[in-house]
Amino acid sequence: MVDYDFFIRLEKKYPRIISNDFFLPSEIRRMFDAGVVDVAADEKSLLLFEEREGFSKLHFRIIETTAKIKRPNGAIAAFLTYRNDEYPGVAAGWLVEQGFAKTKTLRRYSAREITGEITAEGVDKASVDEAYKMLREYFSAIEADLPCRELFEGALCVRSQDGKLVGMLYMGRTLSVAVSEEVRGQGVGRRLYRAYAATKASEGKKMIFHEWIAPDNAPSIAMFQSLGFKADDVYSDCFVKQ
């Protein structure tokens, strides 16, 4: 395991010539503390592999495009974040040369506040095992960039009368939401996000909300717009190497 302070000193040696989204220092420390980070560095590249369940997430800074990924076989995901008129073609090309394929594009929607009734009424708490079970059922772990169990900060959920989870919002370094098909269109997603806003308000926190949505996911876009979210120019592409 690489020491956190050593990594920070190493990271400063690599200019941001070709890169994807590196963590902020506070988030890097959390990842190191959770014991889920591996680092590979040479004169051409700095590669950070974040271990996830079933795959590795790659963060990279490349000084020369001749750099190669030196890592045992296994599924790896890399995300490129960009504005609509600033597509990172060199970074994307380097990933393709390394055997990656683009699988999904997401667009960011943002809101300074959640509109409508802010209340946690009718919303329960879910365990980490319940949360991950539902996320695995509805999302591709790699493409959705599911958060690590070690960084779980709780989950809000809506249950049916028999106690089954029909909607769930995972809280951690990122947010992930899943709603069962049988209750979609019934306001479950809105209820979860409004309950999340109420939870943060009760903690005295003011924050900006962000959500990533596939451009062709019209129902999700309509729901988030009803909550006060607006589309901006930021996109993220997922590249996967199996």
GUSEZA-172891 format. One record per residue (C-alpha): residue number from 1; residue in one letter; chain; x, y, z. Coordinates in steps of 0.02 Angstrom, whole numbers. Each point is the difference from the previous one (the first is absolute). Layout:
R   num   residu   chaine        u        v        w
R   NUM        A        A        X        Y        Z
...
# end
This chain:
R   num   residu   chaine        u        v        w
R     1        M        A        0        0        0
R     2        V        A       66      173      -48
R     3        D        A        7      127      140
R     4        Y        A     -117      149      -23
R     5        D        A      133      133       30
R     6        F        A      118      -86     -122
R     7        F        A     -137        1     -132
R     8        I        A      -32      187       23
R     9        R        A      186       37      -23
R    10        L        A        3     -113     -154
R    11        E        A     -157       77      -75
R    12        K        A       76      175        0
R    13        K        A      136      -58     -120
R    14        Y        A     -124      -36     -140
R    15        P        A      -71      150      -96
R    16        R        A     -183       -9      -51
R    17        I        A       39      -27     -185
R    18        I        A     -119     -145      -35
R    19        S        A     -109      -55      143
R    20        N        A     -171      -47       63
R    21        D        A      -80       48      165
R    22        F        A      122      -24      144
R    23        F        A      -72        6      174
R    24        L        A       13      155      108
R    25        P        A      130      -27      136
R    26        S        A     -128      -24      139
R    27        E        A      -86     -135     -103
R    28        I        A      166      -83      -41
R    29        R        A       39      -14      185
R    30        R        A     -168      -83       30
R    31        M        A       37     -125     -137
R    32        F        A      172      -37       69
R    33        D        A      -71      -19      174
R    34        A        A     -128     -123      -69
R    35        G        A      145     -103      -72
R    36        V        A      -66       -2     -178
R    37        V        A      132       94     -101
R    38        D        A      146      -68     -102
R    39        V        A      123      113      -92
R    40        A        A      116      -31     -148
R    41        A        A      122      134      -59
R    42        D        A      145       17     -122
R    43        E        A       78      139     -102
R    44        K        A     -151        8     -118
R    45        S        A     -154      -23      108
R    46        L        A      -80        1      172
R    47        L        A     -140     -127       14
R    48        L        A     -114      -16      152
R    49        F        A     -108     -157       10
R    50        E        A     -149       15      116
R    51        E        A      -60     -174       47
R    52        R        A     -186      -27      -18
R    53        E        A     -104     -158       16
R    54        G        A       39     -100     -156
R    55        F        A      103      132      -92
R    56        S        A      131      137       18
R    57        K        A      -30      184      -34
R    58        L        A      145       85      -89
R    59        H        A       55      180       32
R    60        F        A      147       55     -106
R    61        R        A      121      139      -43
R    62        I        A       98      -34     -158
R    63        I        A      153       99      -55
R    64        E        A       25     -101     -161
R    65        T        A     -133      -92     -100
R    66        T        A      121     -145      -20
R    67        A        A      -32      -43      183
R    68        K        A      -73     -173       30
R    69        I        A     -112      -68      137
R    70        K        A       98     -129       97
R    71        R        A     -123      -96      104
R    72        P        A      -64     -179       15
R    73        N        A     -151      -46     -106
R    74        G        A     -172       44       64
R    75        A        A     -140      123      -31
R    76        I        A       54      182        7
R    77        A        A     -108      156      -18
R    78        A        A       55      177      -40
R    79        F        A     -109      156       -6
R    80        L        A       34      156     -104
R    81        T        A      -90      159       55
R    82        Y        A      -10      144     -123
R    83        R        A     -101      146      -64
R    84        N        A      -98      -24     -158
R    85        D        A      122      103     -105
R    86        E        A      159      -68       82
R    87        Y        A       -3     -187      -32
R    88        P        A      164      -78       64
R    89        G        A       41      -88     -163
R    90        V        A      182      -37       41
R    91        A        A      -45      -82      166
R    92        A        A     -142      -97      -82
R    93        G        A      116      -57     -139
R    94        W        A      130      -58      127
R    95        L        A     -132     -103       91
R    96        V        A      -58      -81     -163
R    97        E        A      181      -45      -41
R    98        Q        A        9      -84      171
R    99        G        A     -149     -111      -45
R   100        F        A     -140      103       78
R   101        A        A     -170       24      -83
R   102        K        A     -120      145       33
R   103        T        A     -162      -69       72
R   104        K        A     -103      143       71
R   105        T        A      -17      190       -6
R   106        L        A      -79       95      145
R   107        R        A      -49      184       13
R   108        R        A        6       97      162
R   109        Y        A     -154       85       72
R   110        S        A       19      119      147
R   111        A        A     -110       88      128
R   112        R        A       35      118      145
R   113        E        A     -153      -64       90
R   114        I        A     -130     -137      -16
R   115        T        A     -170       73      -39
R   116        G        A     -167      -61       66
R   117        E        A      -40      -67      173
R   118        I        A      162      -41       95
R   119        T        A      -43     -140      120
R   120        A        A       62     -172       52
R   121        E        A     -175      -63       37
R   122        G        A      -31     -174      -69
R   123        V        A      187      -32      -26
R   124        D        A       96     -133       98
R   125        K        A      184      -44       21
R   126        A        A       80     -145      -94
R   127        S        A      152     -104       49
R   128        V        A      157       -4     -107
R   129        D        A      -41     -178      -56
R   130        E        A     -177       50      -52
R   131        A        A       68      152      -91
R   132        Y        A      130      -97      -99
R   133        K        A     -121     -138      -43
R   134        M        A     -119      124      -80
R   135        L        A      139       96      -88
R   136        R        A       69     -162      -74
R   137        E        A     -174      -45      -61
R   138        Y        A      -27      162      -97
R   139        F        A      172       62      -51
R   140        S        A      157      -60      -85
R   141        A        A      129       17      139
R   142        I        A      133       63     -119
R   143        E        A     -103      123     -103
R   144        A        A      -93       70      151
R   145        D        A      163       22       97
R   146        L        A      -75      -71      159
R   147        P        A       84       61      159
R   148        C        A      105     -108      116
R   149        R        A      -79      -86      149
R   150        E        A      137       72      110
R   151        L        A      -67      176      -34
R   152        F        A     -183      -39       31
R   153        E        A      -85      142       94
R   154        G        A     -176      -67        5
R   155        A        A     -147      -30     -117
R   156        L        A     -176       67       -5
R   157        C        A     -136     -115      -65
R   158        V        A     -185      -21      -35
R   159        R        A      -75     -169       42
R   160        S        A     -158      -89      -56
R   161        Q        A     -128      -57      128
R   162        D        A       89     -168       17
R   163        G        A      167       85       36
R   164        K        A       80      -22     -171
R   165        L        A      111      141      -63
R   166        V        A      -81       83     -151
R   167        G        A      109      155       -2
R   168        M        A      170       41       72
R   169        L        A      123      145        6
R   170        Y        A      179      -47       47
R   171        M        A       98      135       93
R   172        G        A      190        3       -6
R   173        R        A      136       86     -102
R   174        T        A     -127       -7     -140
R   175        L        A     -189      -22       -4
R   176        S        A      -84     -146      -90
R   177        V        A     -187      -24      -18
R   178        A        A     -102     -153      -51
R   179        V        A     -190      -17      -16
R   180        S        A      -90     -164      -32
R   181        E        A      -90      -11     -167
R   182        E        A     -169      -35       81
R   183        V        A       -4      170       87
R   184        R        A       83      110     -129
R   185        G        A     -101      154      -43
R   186        Q        A      -76        4      174
R   187        G        A      114      133       75
R   188        V        A      117     -117       95
R   189        G        A      158       81      -71
R   190        R        A      -65      174       41
R   191        R        A      -40      -54      178
R   192        L        A      175      -69       25
R   193        Y        A       88      157      -64
R   194        R        A     -113      114      103
R   195        A        A       36     -107      153
R   196        Y        A      186       13      -36
R   197        A        A      -15      190      -12
R   198        A        A      -95        0      165
R   199        T        A      137     -106       81
R   200        K        A      135      124      -53
R   201        A        A     -106      149       52
R   202        S        A      -22      -79      173
R   203        E        A      190       -7       13
R   204        G        A       11      185      -38
R   205        K        A       84      -29     -167
R   206        K        A      -26      101     -158
R   207        M        A       60      -85     -157
R   208        I        A       -8      -10     -188
R   209        F        A      -78     -160      -67
R   210        H        A       68      -88     -155
R   211        E        A      -68     -150      -93
R   212        W        A       67      -91     -154
R   213        I        A     -132      -59     -124
R   214        A        A       13      -89     -168
R   215        P        A      -55      124     -136
R   216        D        A     -134     -121      -62
R   217        N        A      -76      -35      173
R   218        A        A     -153      112      -21
R   219        P        A      -95      -57      158
R   220        S        A      149       35      115
R   221        I        A       33      168      -83
R   222        A        A     -183       50       25
R   223        M        A        5      -52      183
R   224        F        A      158       98       39
R   225        Q        A      -62      153      -92
R   226        S        A     -157       -7      108
R   227        L        A      115        5      153
R   228        G        A       85      158      -62
R   229        F        A      149      -75      -93
R   230        K        A       62       79     -161
R   231        A        A      116      -73     -131
R   232        D        A      174       74      -17
R   233        D        A      138      -28     -128
R   234        V        A       98     -132       96
R   235        Y        A        4     -180      -64
R   236        S        A       85     -160       57
R   237        D        A       44     -150     -109
R   238        C        A       31     -172       73
R   239        F        A      138     -106      -79
R   240        V        A       13     -183       48
R   241        K        A      135     -130      -27
R   242        Q        A      -53     -179       39
# end
